[in-house]
Amino acid sequence: MTHQDYLAAAELYLGSDRQNAVTQGPRSFSSAAKALRFAIEEAAPVSLRGARLLIGDRIFAKADMLALYHSRRYPLARKAAKA
């Protein structure tokens, strides 16, 4: 995966499938890092099935979003994993 600007504004679409995510519309975030944090740490896991993250003209699906969140370059502290 290429370098991604975590500080760029982003729009996050969440839904149980792609159509549902589009129907619900985007949530705007001041940074991609904050959008990723919300998607991975706060949103219902089922809503990631149809998730799409738009950063500029690039679109990221669930697998890409997880890779960005778990990247060593991710700039925010992550929520502690549950035991």
N, C-alpha and C positions, 0 to 999 in steps of 0.2 A: 504494500500500500504506500502511496506517495505521501509526502509531508502534507499535513493539513493545518490550517490556521484555526486553532481552538478559540481565539479571541474574536473571530468574525461573527457577526450577527447570524442567527439561524432560525429556521422555521421547522417545527416538529409536528408531524402528522402521526397520530396514534389511533389504532383500531384493531379489532379482531381479524380483519382482513384489509386488503388495500382499498377496496371500495368504501368500506366503513370509515377508514382513516380519512379519505378524501371528503366524504360526506360531512364528517365532523369538523373539518377545516383545520388550519394550522394554529399552533401556539407559537408566538414569537418570543425569542430569547435574545438578550443582548450579546450572548456569546454561545458558540457551539459547545463549549465545555459545560455551560449551565444547562443547555438542552440535553446533552448526554447524561448529565447527573440526574436530571428529572426523569428521563426515560428509563434509565437503568435502576435507580434507587427508589423512585417514588411511584411511578406509574404501575398499574396492574400488569403482571407478566403477560396476560392474554393480549393486552393492547400492543405488545411488541410484535405480534404476528404480522400485522399489516403496516408496521411503522416505517416511516420515511423521514429522513433528516435532510433538509436543504440548506446548504452552505454555499452562498453565491449561486453559481450555475451547476453545482455538483449535487447529486442525489445519492444518499447512502441508505441501504436497507438494513434490516436487523443485524445480520452477521457483520457488516461493515461498522455499524454503530458499536457493537460489542468490542470489535477490534480497536476502534478509536478509544473507547473508554478504558480498556485494559492496557493500552499502549504506555510505554515508559514516558512518553511525551505529554500525556494527559496532565494538565497543570493544577487541577484541584485535588484536595484530599478526598479519598473515597470513603464511603460508609464502611464501617467494620463489618466483616462477614459474620453471619450468625453461626453459632456452633451447632 
